Amino acid sequence: MAYQYILNEVKDRIGTLTLNRPDKMNGLGKDMEDEITDCLQTWGEGREVKVVIIKGNGKVFCSGHDRTEVLNGTPSSIRTLFQTSYKMMSVMHQVPMPIIAQVHGIAMAGGCHLAAACDLVVAAENGAQFGMTGLKIGYNCSTPTVAVSRAVGQKKCLEMLFTGNLYSAQEALKMGLINRVVPDDKLEEETWAFARQIAKGSRVVLGVSKQVYYGQIDMTEDQAYRYAKEMMAIGALLPDAVEGFTAAIERREPNFPEE
């Protein structure tokens, strides 16, 4: 699939996916979301990429959905647009690679949703801001509520929805929306260091870790333990686990096979 609205490259088994509509403040649309989905699925089905970084070109990380694709649409066309969004967000959790959002500027509405849906977020201390800003234009951020509420909890999520305010990187860190705040001029460097640290792990086990987390998160405690028990039993038989346990007993560094 040829991409018009994103850029992608792979280096050191780290895939970089760049939102590339700076003239539209990286506004999400059906075509862009299809491209993001295709890129992630392609990397997920292959073995080259262990970690993904999502970032944006231009001053804004992502301004949310392109308003021209929503304005004057029919319920059917708008439903199709957000079905595409739902598919993209689902694929982000289904692929085995941990996904890191590298947020240098404003992430608002669907852009805040995109960042929250990533497994991890690194943000620029001064440039990054986050918010579910739909209220400002008379439109509730219904789909962003799904990912954001699972990151920040009820009270803070409702505050974000009811005010439509933008929050600084430090505020987002305190509410649990992001993982790290770094100096603006160190954002690229620190995000890559984070990605390289994660990429040292087994690609198979990174994928299992992600699968188990999202699989158990909405279960009851009893269901989660039953599920986790089975995954522990299966995971112990993986070649990477056998190598890791053997290395620990032999007091050496594990030598995970290149998948």
Residue pairs with C-beta under 8 A, 6 or more apart in sequence:
1 35
1 38
1 42
3 35
3 38
3 39
4 31
4 35
5 19
5 20
5 21
5 29
5 31
5 32
5 35
6 17
6 18
6 19
6 20
6 32
6 35
6 36
6 39
7 16
7 17
7 18
7 20
7 57
8 15
8 16
8 17
8 18
8 39
9 15
9 16
10 16
10 43
10 48
10 49
12 196
12 199
13 48
13 49
13 50
13 51
13 199
14 49
14 50
14 51
14 52
14 53
14 192
14 195
14 196
14 199
15 39
15 43
15 48
15 49
15 51
15 52
15 53
15 97
16 52
16 53
16 55
17 36
17 39
17 40
17 52
17 53
17 54
17 55
18 54
18 55
18 56
18 57
19 26
19 32
19 54
19 55
19 56
19 57
19 61
19 62
20 26
20 57
21 27
21 32
21 57
22 56
22 57
22 58
22 59
22 60
23 58
24 63
24 66
25 58
25 59
25 60
25 62
25 63
26 56
26 57
26 58
26 60
26 61
26 62
26 63
26 111
27 62
27 63
27 64
27 65
27 66
27 67
28 62
28 64
28 65
28 66
28 85
28 110
28 111
28 114
29 65
29 66
29 69
29 81
30 69
30 80
30 81
30 84
33 84
33 85
33 87
33 88
34 84
34 88
36 88
37 84
37 87
37 88
37 91
40 52
40 88
40 91
40 92
40 95
40 97
40 99
41 91
41 95
43 49
43 52
43 95
43 97
44 91
44 94
44 95
44 96
44 97
47 203
47 259
49 97
50 97
50 198
50 199
50 201
50 203
50 206
51 97
51 98
51 99
51 100
51 195
51 198
51 199
51 206
52 95
52 97
52 98
52 99
52 100
53 99
53 100
53 101
53 102
53 191
53 192
53 195
54 99
54 100
54 101
54 102
54 114
54 118
55 61
55 101
55 102
55 103
55 104
55 191
56 62
56 103
56 104
56 105
58 105
59 105
59 106
60 105
60 106
60 111
61 101
61 103
61 104
61 105
61 106
61 107
61 111
61 115
61 128
62 107
62 108
62 110
62 111
62 114
62 115
63 106
63 108
63 109
63 110
63 111
64 108
64 109
64 110
64 111
64 112
64 113
64 133
64 134
65 81
65 85
65 109
65 110
67 137
69 81
70 78
70 81
70 139
73 81
82 143
85 110
85 113
85 143
86 143
89 113
89 117
89 143
89 146
89 147
92 99
92 117
92 118
93 117
93 210
93 214
96 203
96 204
96 206
96 207
96 210
96 211
97 203
97 206
97 207
97 210
98 119
98 120
98 198
98 206
98 210
99 118
99 119
99 120
100 118
100 119
100 120
100 121
100 122
100 191
100 194
100 195
100 198
101 107
101 114
101 115
101 118
101 120
101 121
101 122
102 122
102 187
102 188
102 191
103 115
103 121
103 122
103 123
103 124
103 128
103 130
103 169
103 178
104 124
104 127
104 128
104 184
104 187
105 124
105 127
105 128
105 129
106 128
106 129
106 130
106 131
106 166
107 114
107 115
107 128
107 129
107 130
107 131
108 129
108 130
108 131
108 132
108 133
108 166
109 131
109 132
109 133
109 134
109 141
109 144
110 141
110 143
110 144
112 130
112 131
112 132
112 133
112 141
112 144
112 148
113 132
113 141
113 143
113 144
113 146
113 147
113 148
115 121
115 130
115 177
115 178
116 144
116 147
116 148
116 150
116 151
116 177
117 147
119 210
120 179
120 194
121 172
121 177
121 178
121 179
121 180
122 178
122 179
122 180
122 181
122 182
122 187
122 190
122 191
122 194
123 130
123 169
123 172
123 173
123 178
123 180
123 181
123 182
123 187
124 169
124 181
124 182
124 183
124 184
124 187
125 169
125 170
125 181
125 182
125 183
125 184
126 169
126 184
127 184
127 187
128 168
128 169
128 172
128 178
128 181
129 166
129 167
129 168
129 169
130 166
130 167
130 169
130 172
130 177
130 178
131 160
131 164
131 165
131 166
131 167
132 141
132 144
132 145
132 148
132 160
132 161
132 164
133 141
133 164
133 165
133 166
134 140
134 141
134 144
134 161
134 164
135 141
135 161
135 162
135 163
135 164
136 164
140 161
141 161
145 157
145 161
148 157
148 160
148 177
149 157
150 217
151 175
151 176
151 177
152 160
152 175
152 176
152 177
153 175
153 176
156 175
160 167
167 175
167 177
169 178
169 181
170 181
172 178
173 179
173 180
173 181
180 190
180 194
182 190
182 191
198 206
201 256
202 240
202 244
202 256
202 259
203 259
204 238
204 240
204 259
205 235
205 238
205 240
205 241
208 231
208 235
208 238
211 231
212 227
212 228
212 231
215 227
215 231
216 223
216 224
216 227
216 228
219 227
235 241
239 257
240 254
240 256
240 257
243 254
243 255
243 256
243 257
244 254
244 256
246 254
247 253
247 254
247 255
248 254
